[in-house]
Every structure is written in C-alpha cells, then in structure tokens.
C-alpha cells in the first residue's frame, strides 16, 4: 500500500550537537519525571488483578504444604500390595543379628572357621587340577598320535 506522505531521510533535519551539560540536564529531567513521590517506598505496584493473582498463588502454596504434611503422616495402604524396590535393585537379604552372648559368639566363630577350611580345601583342589591340566593335555595328544 503506498504511503500518503513522502519520507526522505536526507531531508530530515539533524539535531545540533549538544554539550555535556545540556545532555545531563535532559537526563535529569527525564529521570525526575519517571519517579512518583507519592509511591516511594512501596516498590513496584502492578495493580489489583496482579495482587489477586499473587494472593491466590500464596493460598495454593499454603494448601499444597498442608496437603504434603498430611500425605507424609498418612501413607495410603493398598491391600495386597507391598512396597516394591526400584527397577534393577538387588533383592533385600536378611542378615543375622550380631551375637550378644558368649556361647552365640563361639558358635558363630566355629561356623566361620568351618567355612574358611572348606574354602581353602576347594582352593587347594582347584590349584592341583590347574597344575595337572597341561600334563593331561599332553597325554590326550599322545594317545591321538599313537593309536594303541
């Protein structure tokens, strides 16, 4: 749509360069006109609709806090359902309580000693098999080479 007026930026009159003092006076005048002396100390005031919105927001926050506190006190109990572990978590194991009396302590020490002995005997047997493994391999290779 064509303009109803002609605009040529070369024909617009340029402002004359101002001195520093004139610029400061202009800035002081502008900054003085922006402040309202009757509202000093109040801060920014957005109007009634914003105040109502802020009041509603604060009420919702207060309600949410109250609801959160009541949820923490009363956990919903669903019959037939137990709390489940997170996906990928290992199942919980039951560990024996530490012994409190001397006979229980002696019995626990005996069990641990027997477990240690059986572990050591398993380790000795495994080491013996490992040592004899190359000889067994050589015997099998010799049988295949010399069918008897």
N, C-alpha and C positions, 0 to 999 in steps of 0.2 A: 504494500500500500504506500503510495507516495506521501511524503511529508507536506504539511500545509505551510511550512516555513522553510527557509533556506538556512543551512548551517555551514559555515566555512570556518575551520579552526584557525585559519590565517587572519581572519577579520576580528576575532575576539580580542578585546583589549587586554593587555597583560597588566598585572598588578605591579606597582612600583616596588622596588626592594625596600623592605622595612629595616629600621635599625633594631638593634637588640632590645633596647628599652621599650620600643613600641610592641615588639613581639611579647615581651614579658607582661606588659600591661594587658594585652589581649588575652593572654593565658590566664592572668589573674582574674580578669573579668569573667571569663568562661568558667573557671573553676569556682568562683564565688557564686555564679548563678546556678550551678548544679546542686549545691548543698541547700538543705532546707533547715533553717534554725529551729522550727517547731518539732522536728522529728529527730533531733540529735540525741544520741544515747539509746534510741530504740533499736537501732540496727535496721536491717532491710525488712520491709513490710510488704508482703505480696498481695494482700487483700483477703477478703472474707472467705472466698472459695478455697484458697490455699490453706487458710487456718483450719477450716473444717476438714479438709483432707488430712492435714497433719494430726488433728485430734483423732480422726478415725484410725490413722496409722498407729498412733500410740495405743489406742484401745485394742486394736488387733494384736499388737505385740504383747500387751498385758494378758490378753486371753490366751495367746499361744504359750506364754510362760506358765500360766495356771494349768493349762491342758498338759503341758510337758511334765509338770510336777506331779499331776495326778496319774499320768501314764507310768512314771517312774515308780510310784508307790504301788500301783496295781498292774501287775503283768497279766495279760489275758491268758487264761488257761483253756486250752482246747483239749477236750478229752480224746485220748488215743494217740496223741502226738507228743513226742519228746523233742526237746531242743536238739537240733542237728548241728553237726560240725560243718565248717566251711568246706567247699569242694576242694579235693586234693589233700585234705588234712589226714594225718595218720590216726588210726583209731586209738582211743584212750586205753592205756594199760593200767592194770591195778598193781601197785607196788605194795610190798609187805611193809607194815609199820615197823619202825626200828625197835629192836628188843629193849625191854625195860628192866628185865631181871637177869641175874647172872646165869641161871640154867638156860634161858632162852638165848642168851649171848653165846654160851658154849655150844649149843645146838646149831646156831647159825654159823659159827666158825667151823664146825665139823662138816656142815654141808658145803661150805665154800672150799674147804680143803679137799674133799672128795671130788668136787667139780674140777679143781685145779689138777689133781692127779690124773683124772680121765682125759683132760685136755692135753696134758703132757704126754701121756701114753699114745694118744692119737697122733700127736706131732711126731713122735719117735717112729711110729709105724709108717707115716707118710714119708718121712725123710729116708727111711730104709728102702721103700718102694722106688723113690726117686733115684736113689743111688744105683739100684739094680736094674733100672729101666734100660740103660744103654746095653748092658750085657744081655738082657732078654731080647732086645732088638737084633743084636749080632747073632744070637742062637737061631732066631727065626730066619734071618737072611742066609745062614749057613745051611739050614735044612732045605731051603728052596734051591740053593745051588747044588747040593748033593742029595738027590733023592735016594733015600736008603730003603 
